[in-house]
């Protein structure tokens, strides 16, 4: 059986900032970036490609999903 984790996932999109857990999204310990994106768009009922331009950053405390930062 795949283990679910309670790691915090910070999601930023459309001017919103939401905090979820991996278990809320039914994500396993070794979830890929693609699986994380898919779980989030499903959770918020967004189009499948809505988070394609977002980066996923894994830290020891959380997973952060945010738009790519462009510095100029």
N, CA, C and O atoms as CSV, one atom per row, in Angstrom:
chain,resi,resn,atom,element,x,y,z
A,1,UNK,N,N,0.834,-1.186,0.000
A,1,UNK,CA,C,0.000,0.000,0.000
A,1,UNK,C,C,0.876,1.246,0.000
A,1,UNK,O,O,1.893,1.292,0.692
A,2,UNK,N,N,0.487,2.247,-0.768
A,2,UNK,CA,C,1.239,3.487,-0.854
A,2,UNK,C,C,0.967,4.345,0.370
A,2,UNK,O,O,-0.185,4.539,0.758
A,3,UNK,N,N,2.019,4.853,0.971
A,3,UNK,CA,C,1.882,5.671,2.162
A,3,UNK,C,C,1.551,7.108,1.783
A,3,UNK,O,O,2.211,7.699,0.928
A,4,UNK,N,N,0.523,7.669,2.426
A,4,UNK,CA,C,0.198,9.079,2.249
A,4,UNK,C,C,0.995,9.875,3.269
A,4,UNK,O,O,1.303,9.388,4.357
A,5,UNK,N,N,1.318,11.088,2.908
A,5,UNK,CA,C,2.107,11.917,3.812
A,5,UNK,C,C,1.343,13.178,4.170
A,5,UNK,O,O,0.467,13.616,3.425
A,6,UNK,N,N,1.677,13.753,5.301
A,6,UNK,CA,C,1.032,14.981,5.753
A,6,UNK,C,C,1.922,16.194,5.531
A,6,UNK,O,O,1.769,17.206,6.215
A,7,UNK,N,N,2.831,16.107,4.603
A,7,UNK,CA,C,3.710,17.236,4.311
A,7,UNK,C,C,2.881,18.402,3.797
A,7,UNK,O,O,1.947,18.215,3.018
A,8,UNK,N,N,3.223,19.590,4.233
A,8,UNK,CA,C,2.516,20.797,3.820
A,8,UNK,C,C,2.849,21.136,2.378
A,8,UNK,O,O,3.996,21.026,1.945
A,9,UNK,N,N,1.829,21.550,1.643
A,9,UNK,CA,C,2.010,22.022,0.273
A,9,UNK,C,C,1.455,23.434,0.202
A,9,UNK,O,O,0.257,23.648,0.389
A,10,UNK,N,N,2.325,24.396,-0.069
A,10,UNK,CA,C,1.927,25.791,-0.250
A,10,UNK,C,C,1.698,25.998,-1.744
A,10,UNK,O,O,2.582,25.719,-2.554
A,11,UNK,N,N,0.524,26.482,-2.105
A,11,UNK,CA,C,0.177,26.668,-3.513
A,11,UNK,C,C,-0.156,28.131,-3.744
A,11,UNK,O,O,-0.962,28.714,-3.018
A,12,UNK,N,N,0.464,28.722,-4.755
A,12,UNK,CA,C,0.164,30.111,-5.145
A,12,UNK,C,C,-0.277,30.121,-6.601
A,12,UNK,O,O,0.446,29.662,-7.485
A,13,UNK,N,N,-1.481,30.652,-6.840
A,13,UNK,CA,C,-1.977,30.779,-8.208
A,13,UNK,C,C,-3.093,31.808,-8.235
A,13,UNK,O,O,-3.848,31.941,-7.272
A,14,UNK,N,N,-3.196,32.531,-9.333
A,14,UNK,CA,C,-4.261,33.511,-9.543
A,14,UNK,C,C,-4.415,34.479,-8.371
A,14,UNK,O,O,-5.536,34.837,-8.009
A,15,UNK,N,N,-3.301,34.904,-7.778
A,15,UNK,CA,C,-3.352,35.836,-6.659
A,15,UNK,C,C,-3.755,35.202,-5.340
A,15,UNK,O,O,-3.917,35.901,-4.339
A,16,UNK,N,N,-3.920,33.893,-5.327
A,16,UNK,CA,C,-4.306,33.170,-4.113
A,16,UNK,C,C,-3.093,32.478,-3.517
A,16,UNK,O,O,-2.123,32.178,-4.212
A,17,UNK,N,N,-3.165,32.235,-2.230
A,17,UNK,CA,C,-2.165,31.442,-1.534
A,17,UNK,C,C,-2.919,30.459,-0.651
A,17,UNK,O,O,-3.657,30.860,0.249
A,18,UNK,N,N,-2.731,29.176,-0.913
A,18,UNK,CA,C,-3.453,28.129,-0.188
A,18,UNK,C,C,-2.455,27.182,0.458
A,18,UNK,O,O,-1.357,26.974,-0.059
A,19,UNK,N,N,-2.839,26.619,1.577
A,19,UNK,CA,C,-2.001,25.643,2.256
A,19,UNK,C,C,-2.785,24.342,2.390
A,19,UNK,O,O,-3.864,24.308,2.981
A,20,UNK,N,N,-2.229,23.287,1.836
A,20,UNK,CA,C,-2.856,21.965,1.847
A,20,UNK,C,C,-1.871,20.971,2.434
A,20,UNK,O,O,-0.737,21.325,2.756
A,21,UNK,N,N,-2.303,19.733,2.571
A,21,UNK,CA,C,-1.355,18.665,2.912
A,21,UNK,C,C,-1.366,17.663,1.770
A,21,UNK,O,O,-2.334,17.564,1.017
A,22,UNK,N,N,-0.279,16.928,1.658
A,22,UNK,CA,C,-0.201,15.899,0.623
A,22,UNK,C,C,-1.289,14.851,0.836
A,22,UNK,O,O,-1.845,14.333,-0.132
A,23,UNK,N,N,-1.593,14.538,2.073
A,23,UNK,CA,C,-2.646,13.558,2.357
A,23,UNK,C,C,-4.011,14.056,1.867
A,23,UNK,O,O,-4.817,13.268,1.371
A,24,UNK,N,N,-4.272,15.360,2.005
A,24,UNK,CA,C,-5.536,15.920,1.508
A,24,UNK,C,C,-5.672,15.718,0.004
A,24,UNK,O,O,-6.777,15.559,-0.515
A,25,UNK,N,N,-4.538,15.725,-0.688
A,25,UNK,CA,C,-4.522,15.576,-2.137
A,25,UNK,C,C,-4.311,14.126,-2.559
A,25,UNK,O,O,-4.209,13.826,-3.749
A,26,UNK,N,N,-4.246,13.237,-1.585
A,26,UNK,CA,C,-4.034,11.799,-1.835
A,26,UNK,C,C,-2.716,11.541,-2.558
A,26,UNK,O,O,-2.643,10.716,-3.468
A,27,UNK,N,N,-1.675,12.262,-2.138
A,27,UNK,CA,C,-0.355,12.105,-2.738
A,27,UNK,C,C,0.518,11.210,-1.878
A,27,UNK,O,O,0.519,11.313,-0.652
A,28,UNK,N,N,1.249,10.345,-2.526
A,28,UNK,CA,C,2.159,9.438,-1.844
A,28,UNK,C,C,3.499,10.124,-1.586
A,28,UNK,O,O,3.760,11.216,-2.089
A,29,UNK,N,N,4.322,9.476,-0.809
A,29,UNK,CA,C,5.618,10.015,-0.410
A,29,UNK,C,C,6.481,10.435,-1.605
A,29,UNK,O,O,7.121,11.486,-1.564
A,30,UNK,N,N,6.502,9.638,-2.648
A,30,UNK,CA,C,7.365,9.909,-3.795
A,30,UNK,C,C,6.606,10.509,-4.981
A,30,UNK,O,O,6.940,10.216,-6.129
A,31,UNK,N,N,5.612,11.328,-4.733
A,31,UNK,CA,C,4.822,11.933,-5.813
A,31,UNK,C,C,5.725,12.766,-6.725
A,31,UNK,O,O,6.594,13.505,-6.262
A,32,UNK,N,N,5.498,12.628,-8.020
A,32,UNK,CA,C,6.262,13.410,-8.998
A,32,UNK,C,C,5.671,14.811,-9.114
A,32,UNK,O,O,4.571,15.073,-8.630
A,33,UNK,N,N,6.413,15.707,-9.760
A,33,UNK,CA,C,5.897,17.056,-9.997
A,33,UNK,C,C,4.596,17.005,-10.778
A,33,UNK,O,O,3.658,17.742,-10.475
A,34,UNK,N,N,4.536,16.152,-11.765
A,34,UNK,CA,C,3.330,16.011,-12.579
A,34,UNK,C,C,2.139,15.550,-11.730
A,34,UNK,O,O,1.029,16.057,-11.892
A,35,UNK,N,N,2.367,14.601,-10.836
A,35,UNK,CA,C,1.298,14.122,-9.961
A,35,UNK,C,C,0.828,15.214,-9.001
A,35,UNK,O,O,-0.362,15.323,-8.708
A,36,UNK,N,N,1.771,16.019,-8.515
A,36,UNK,CA,C,1.417,17.116,-7.616
A,36,UNK,C,C,0.561,18.135,-8.357
A,36,UNK,O,O,-0.478,18.557,-7.851
A,37,UNK,N,N,0.991,18.533,-9.554
A,37,UNK,CA,C,0.205,19.495,-10.345
A,37,UNK,C,C,-1.205,18.962,-10.610
A,37,UNK,O,O,-2.189,19.678,-10.429
A,38,UNK,N,N,-1.293,17.701,-11.038
A,38,UNK,CA,C,-2.590,17.107,-11.354
A,38,UNK,C,C,-3.503,17.076,-10.128
A,38,UNK,O,O,-4.693,17.370,-10.235
A,39,UNK,N,N,-2.960,16.727,-8.980
A,39,UNK,CA,C,-3.760,16.677,-7.755
A,39,UNK,C,C,-4.284,18.060,-7.379
A,39,UNK,O,O,-5.422,18.196,-6.931
A,40,UNK,N,N,-3.458,19.080,-7.561
A,40,UNK,CA,C,-3.875,20.445,-7.221
A,40,UNK,C,C,-4.959,20.944,-8.166
A,40,UNK,O,O,-5.961,21.499,-7.715
A,41,UNK,N,N,-4.775,20.755,-9.474
A,41,UNK,CA,C,-5.807,21.237,-10.407
A,41,UNK,C,C,-7.118,20.484,-10.189
A,41,UNK,O,O,-8.196,21.062,-10.333
A,42,UNK,N,N,-7.034,19.215,-9.846
A,42,UNK,CA,C,-8.252,18.460,-9.548
A,42,UNK,C,C,-8.916,18.986,-8.282
A,42,UNK,O,O,-10.137,19.139,-8.241
A,43,UNK,N,N,-8.128,19.262,-7.256
A,43,UNK,CA,C,-8.654,19.758,-5.980
A,43,UNK,C,C,-9.403,21.083,-6.159
A,43,UNK,O,O,-10.468,21.290,-5.577
A,44,UNK,N,N,-8.833,21.966,-6.964
A,44,UNK,CA,C,-9.436,23.282,-7.171
A,44,UNK,C,C,-10.316,23.351,-8.420
A,44,UNK,O,O,-10.821,24.420,-8.766
A,45,UNK,N,N,-10.499,22.222,-9.093
A,45,UNK,CA,C,-11.327,22.147,-10.303
A,45,UNK,C,C,-10.868,23.165,-11.356
A,45,UNK,O,O,-11.657,23.954,-11.875
A,46,UNK,N,N,-9.575,23.115,-11.647
A,46,UNK,CA,C,-8.951,24.005,-12.622
A,46,UNK,C,C,-8.672,23.235,-13.904
A,46,UNK,O,O,-8.625,22.005,-13.887
A,47,UNK,N,N,-8.485,23.946,-15.024
A,47,UNK,CA,C,-8.079,23.263,-16.264
A,47,UNK,C,C,-6.754,22.537,-16.054
A,47,UNK,O,O,-5.910,22.997,-15.285
A,48,UNK,N,N,-6.569,21.417,-16.726
A,48,UNK,CA,C,-5.387,20.569,-16.538
A,48,UNK,C,C,-4.067,21.310,-16.731
A,48,UNK,O,O,-3.086,20.997,-16.055
A,49,UNK,N,N,-4.021,22.275,-17.627
A,49,UNK,CA,C,-2.765,22.976,-17.920
A,49,UNK,C,C,-2.555,24.229,-17.059
A,49,UNK,O,O,-1.589,24.962,-17.270
A,50,UNK,N,N,-3.428,24.477,-16.111
A,50,UNK,CA,C,-3.407,25.727,-15.348
A,50,UNK,C,C,-2.087,25.965,-14.603
A,50,UNK,O,O,-1.679,27.115,-14.443
A,51,UNK,N,N,-1.428,24.929,-14.157
A,51,UNK,CA,C,-0.194,25.100,-13.377
A,51,UNK,C,C,1.058,24.732,-14.167
A,51,UNK,O,O,2.126,24.545,-13.584
A,52,UNK,N,N,0.934,24.628,-15.490
A,52,UNK,CA,C,2.083,24.235,-16.319
A,52,UNK,C,C,3.279,25.173,-16.170
A,52,UNK,O,O,4.421,24.729,-16.287
A,53,UNK,N,N,3.043,26.455,-15.917
A,53,UNK,CA,C,4.140,27.413,-15.804
A,53,UNK,C,C,4.589,27.621,-14.355
A,53,UNK,O,O,5.355,28.541,-14.068
A,54,UNK,N,N,4.124,26.785,-13.465
A,54,UNK,CA,C,4.500,26.876,-12.057
A,54,UNK,C,C,5.695,25.963,-11.774
A,54,UNK,O,O,5.842,24.899,-12.375
A,55,UNK,N,N,6.544,26.407,-10.843
A,55,UNK,CA,C,7.672,25.595,-10.413
A,55,UNK,C,C,7.302,24.904,-9.104
A,55,UNK,O,O,6.469,25.395,-8.342
A,56,UNK,N,N,7.920,23.780,-8.861
A,56,UNK,CA,C,7.711,23.037,-7.627
A,56,UNK,C,C,9.038,22.958,-6.897
A,56,UNK,O,O,10.027,22.443,-7.419
A,57,UNK,N,N,9.038,23.477,-5.686
A,57,UNK,CA,C,10.242,23.526,-4.866
A,57,UNK,C,C,10.013,22.638,-3.650
A,57,UNK,O,O,9.036,22.807,-2.919
A,58,UNK,N,N,10.906,21.708,-3.444
A,58,UNK,CA,C,10.803,20.795,-2.295
A,58,UNK,C,C,11.821,21.221,-1.242
A,58,UNK,O,O,13.022,21.284,-1.506
A,59,UNK,N,N,11.322,21.509,-0.056
A,59,UNK,CA,C,12.195,21.824,1.068
A,59,UNK,C,C,12.009,20.742,2.128
A,59,UNK,O,O,11.183,19.845,1.967
A,60,UNK,N,N,12.760,20.827,3.187
A,60,UNK,CA,C,12.614,19.842,4.258
A,60,UNK,C,C,11.301,20.020,5.011
A,60,UNK,O,O,10.822,19.092,5.662
A,61,UNK,N,N,10.721,21.220,4.920
A,61,UNK,CA,C,9.487,21.512,5.655
A,61,UNK,C,C,8.228,21.485,4.806
A,61,UNK,O,O,7.136,21.273,5.334
A,62,UNK,N,N,8.356,21.693,3.520
A,62,UNK,CA,C,7.155,21.848,2.689
A,62,UNK,C,C,7.485,21.658,1.215
A,62,UNK,O,O,8.646,21.585,0.811
A,63,UNK,N,N,6.423,21.581,0.437
A,63,UNK,CA,C,6.510,21.642,-1.018
A,63,UNK,C,C,5.842,22.951,-1.411
A,63,UNK,O,O,4.728,23.240,-0.975
A,64,UNK,N,N,6.517,23.735,-2.227
A,64,UNK,CA,C,5.978,25.031,-2.651
A,64,UNK,C,C,5.704,24.958,-4.142
A,64,UNK,O,O,6.569,24.566,-4.926
A,65,UNK,N,N,4.486,25.340,-4.528
A,65,UNK,CA,C,4.092,25.376,-5.935
A,65,UNK,C,C,3.751,26.829,-6.224
A,65,UNK,O,O,2.814,27.382,-5.650
A,66,UNK,N,N,4.517,27.442,-7.118
A,66,UNK,CA,C,4.333,28.874,-7.389
A,66,UNK,C,C,4.674,29.192,-8.830
A,66,UNK,O,O,5.360,28.422,-9.502
A,67,UNK,N,N,4.186,30.346,-9.305
A,67,UNK,CA,C,4.557,30.751,-10.666
A,67,UNK,C,C,6.071,30.945,-10.761
A,67,UNK,O,O,6.724,31.316,-9.786
A,68,UNK,N,N,6.605,30.694,-11.926
A,68,UNK,CA,C,8.032,30.903,-12.143
A,68,UNK,C,C,8.347,32.379,-11.991
A,68,UNK,O,O,7.636,33.223,-12.537
A,69,UNK,N,N,9.385,32.696,-11.270
A,69,UNK,CA,C,9.796,34.092,-11.084
A,69,UNK,C,C,10.668,34.505,-12.241
A,69,UNK,O,O,11.608,33.801,-12.610
A,70,UNK,N,N,10.355,35.648,-12.810
A,70,UNK,CA,C,11.147,36.178,-13.914
A,70,UNK,C,C,11.746,37.488,-13.459
A,70,UNK,O,O,11.040,38.432,-13.107
A,71,UNK,N,N,13.067,37.521,-13.473
A,71,UNK,CA,C,13.781,38.717,-13.031
A,71,UNK,C,C,14.337,39.424,-14.242
A,71,UNK,O,O,14.887,38.794,-15.146
A,72,UNK,N,N,14.194,40.731,-14.258
A,72,UNK,CA,C,14.677,41.442,-15.426
A,72,UNK,C,C,15.490,42.640,-15.113
A,72,UNK,O,O,15.955,43.325,-16.024
